[in-house]
């Protein structure tokens, strides 16, 4: 019988000891710096830019596709970003069951699948249950940033947030460093624009 194959982690890849136990903040980073999480980080360009700009903060990129994880890890190594780690896992599970509560200063959800067909709307991440999970993860006054190019999904998110009083939608700060993800560059090349919701945990 063949033994299971083991792949050693890439540099900057974060591999939890137990995927079924909630993490403590020091399990991810031990320096106590503010933690930002990018759910569904794609090729990592957005998180890499944030981590390079904010070297005084910690960043965890969550992405399930191996090729994208490899690319992000490679980028973090090339740029010497000791403040960035990459977790290969599904975003919703990570948020609900793995990340430590009251530990995230900013949670980014950039260009998630809009599931445009009505019969698939239940698969959208922005639901009341997910917003409760977001609130549980954020520190008091923490920020949730949602971006999408899909107008109907943006309106859906606005309606969901209007029904959830623990996250208050506020104007996106004009001086906030705001890099572009690979998806945003793609959409802009097609003439689309991103819409943003900037929410504060209250």
C-alpha positions as CSV (number, residue, x, y, z in Angstrom):
1,X,0.0,0.0,0.0
2,X,1.3,3.4,-1.0
3,X,2.1,5.9,1.8
4,X,0.3,9.2,1.5
5,X,2.4,11.9,-0.3
6,X,3.6,14.8,1.8
7,X,4.4,18.1,0.3
8,X,6.6,20.3,2.5
9,X,5.3,23.9,2.8
10,X,6.6,26.6,0.6
11,X,8.5,29.6,2.1
12,X,5.8,31.9,3.6
13,X,3.1,29.2,3.4
14,X,1.2,28.9,6.7
15,X,0.2,25.3,7.6
16,X,-1.9,24.9,10.8
17,X,-1.1,22.1,13.1
18,X,-4.8,21.3,13.3
19,X,-7.3,22.3,10.6
20,X,-10.2,21.5,12.9
21,X,-9.2,23.7,15.9
22,X,-9.6,27.5,16.1
23,X,-6.2,29.3,15.9
24,X,-4.8,31.7,18.5
25,X,-3.3,34.9,17.1
26,X,0.2,33.9,18.0
27,X,-0.2,30.7,16.0
28,X,-0.1,32.8,12.8
29,X,2.3,35.7,13.8
30,X,4.0,36.0,17.2
31,X,5.0,39.7,17.0
32,X,1.6,41.2,18.0
33,X,1.3,43.5,15.1
34,X,-2.1,44.2,13.6
35,X,-3.4,41.4,11.4
36,X,-5.1,41.8,8.1
37,X,-6.7,38.9,6.2
38,X,-7.4,38.7,2.5
39,X,-10.1,36.0,1.8
40,X,-9.7,34.6,-1.7
41,X,-6.5,36.4,-2.5
42,X,-6.2,35.2,-6.1
43,X,-2.6,35.6,-7.5
44,X,-1.7,37.6,-4.4
45,X,-0.9,40.9,-6.2
46,X,-3.3,42.8,-3.9
47,X,-2.0,41.3,-0.6
48,X,1.6,41.5,-1.7
49,X,1.2,45.3,-2.4
50,X,-0.5,45.8,0.9
51,X,2.2,43.9,2.8
52,X,5.0,45.7,1.1
53,X,3.4,49.1,1.8
54,X,2.5,48.3,5.4
55,X,5.5,46.4,6.8
56,X,4.4,47.2,10.3
57,X,1.3,45.0,9.8
58,X,0.8,41.3,9.4
59,X,-1.0,39.8,6.5
60,X,-2.6,36.4,5.9
61,X,-3.6,35.6,2.3
62,X,-6.2,32.8,2.0
63,X,-6.5,31.0,-1.3
64,X,-7.5,27.5,-2.2
65,X,-5.8,27.1,-5.6
66,X,-2.3,25.7,-5.4
67,X,-0.9,27.7,-8.4
68,X,-2.0,31.0,-6.9
69,X,-0.6,30.0,-3.5
70,X,2.7,29.2,-5.1
71,X,2.8,32.5,-6.9
72,X,2.0,34.5,-3.8
73,X,4.6,32.7,-1.7
74,X,7.2,33.3,-4.4
75,X,6.3,37.0,-4.5
76,X,6.6,37.3,-0.7
77,X,10.0,35.6,-0.8
78,X,11.3,37.8,-3.6
79,X,10.2,41.0,-1.8
80,X,11.4,39.8,1.6
81,X,8.0,40.1,3.2
82,X,8.3,38.5,6.6
83,X,4.9,40.0,7.4
84,X,3.0,37.9,4.9
85,X,1.9,34.3,5.1
86,X,-0.3,32.3,2.7
87,X,-2.9,29.7,3.8
88,X,-4.2,27.2,1.2
89,X,-7.8,26.7,2.3
90,X,-11.4,27.6,1.4
91,X,-12.3,31.1,2.5
92,X,-15.6,30.5,4.2
93,X,-14.3,27.6,6.3
94,X,-11.3,29.6,7.3
95,X,-13.3,32.6,8.4
96,X,-16.0,30.6,10.3
97,X,-14.0,27.8,11.9
98,X,-10.2,28.6,11.9
99,X,-9.3,32.2,12.3
100,X,-9.0,33.5,15.9
101,X,-11.9,35.7,17.0
102,X,-11.4,39.4,17.9
103,X,-8.0,39.3,16.2
104,X,-8.4,40.9,12.7
105,X,-7.9,44.6,12.2
106,X,-9.0,44.5,8.5
107,X,-10.7,41.8,6.5
108,X,-10.6,42.1,2.7
109,X,-13.0,40.4,0.4
110,X,-12.1,41.4,-3.1
111,X,-14.0,40.3,-6.2
112,X,-15.5,37.1,-4.8
113,X,-17.7,34.9,-7.2
114,X,-20.9,36.9,-7.6
115,X,-22.9,33.7,-8.4
116,X,-25.1,35.8,-10.8
117,X,-27.9,33.2,-11.4
118,X,-30.8,33.6,-8.9
119,X,-30.8,29.9,-8.0
120,X,-27.1,30.3,-6.9
121,X,-27.5,33.4,-4.8
122,X,-27.5,31.2,-1.6
123,X,-23.8,30.5,-2.4
124,X,-22.8,34.1,-2.2
125,X,-20.5,34.9,0.7
126,X,-22.3,38.1,1.7
127,X,-25.1,36.7,3.9
128,X,-26.2,37.5,7.4
129,X,-24.4,34.5,8.8
130,X,-21.1,35.5,7.1
131,X,-21.4,39.1,8.3
132,X,-21.8,37.7,11.9
133,X,-18.6,35.7,11.3
134,X,-16.8,38.9,10.1
135,X,-17.9,40.8,13.1
136,X,-16.7,38.0,15.4
137,X,-13.3,38.1,13.7
138,X,-12.7,41.8,13.8
139,X,-11.3,43.7,16.7
140,X,-13.5,46.6,18.0
141,X,-13.4,49.3,15.4
142,X,-12.0,46.8,12.8
143,X,-12.6,47.2,9.1
144,X,-14.3,45.0,6.6
145,X,-13.6,45.9,2.9
146,X,-15.8,44.4,0.2
147,X,-15.1,45.0,-3.5
148,X,-17.0,43.8,-6.6
149,X,-17.4,44.7,-10.2
150,X,-20.9,43.0,-10.3
151,X,-23.5,45.7,-9.8
152,X,-26.3,43.4,-8.7
153,X,-24.0,41.7,-6.1
154,X,-23.0,45.1,-4.8
155,X,-26.7,46.1,-4.3
156,X,-27.2,42.7,-2.6
157,X,-24.3,43.4,-0.3
158,X,-25.7,46.8,0.5
159,X,-29.1,45.3,1.4
160,X,-27.5,42.6,3.6
161,X,-25.4,45.2,5.4
162,X,-28.3,47.5,5.9
163,X,-30.0,44.6,7.9
164,X,-26.8,43.9,10.0
165,X,-26.3,46.6,12.6
166,X,-22.9,45.5,13.9
167,X,-21.1,46.6,10.7
168,X,-21.5,50.3,9.8
169,X,-20.9,51.3,6.2
170,X,-18.6,54.4,6.1
171,X,-16.9,56.4,3.3
172,X,-13.7,54.8,2.0
173,X,-10.9,57.0,3.2
174,X,-9.5,59.1,0.3
175,X,-5.9,58.7,1.6
176,X,-6.1,55.0,2.2
177,X,-3.5,52.9,0.3
178,X,-5.6,50.9,-2.2
179,X,-3.7,48.6,-4.6
180,X,-5.4,46.9,-7.5
181,X,-6.0,43.1,-7.5
182,X,-5.5,41.0,-10.6
183,X,-9.3,40.8,-11.0
184,X,-9.6,44.6,-10.8
185,X,-7.0,45.1,-13.5
186,X,-8.8,42.6,-15.7
187,X,-12.2,44.2,-15.2
188,X,-10.9,47.7,-15.8
189,X,-9.3,46.5,-19.0
190,X,-12.8,45.4,-20.0
191,X,-14.2,48.9,-19.2
192,X,-15.7,47.8,-15.9
193,X,-15.2,49.5,-12.5
194,X,-15.1,48.3,-9.0
195,X,-17.6,49.3,-6.3
196,X,-16.4,49.3,-2.7
197,X,-18.1,49.0,0.7
198,X,-16.0,50.1,3.7
199,X,-17.5,48.9,7.0
200,X,-16.5,49.5,10.6
201,X,-17.2,47.0,13.4
202,X,-19.4,48.6,16.1
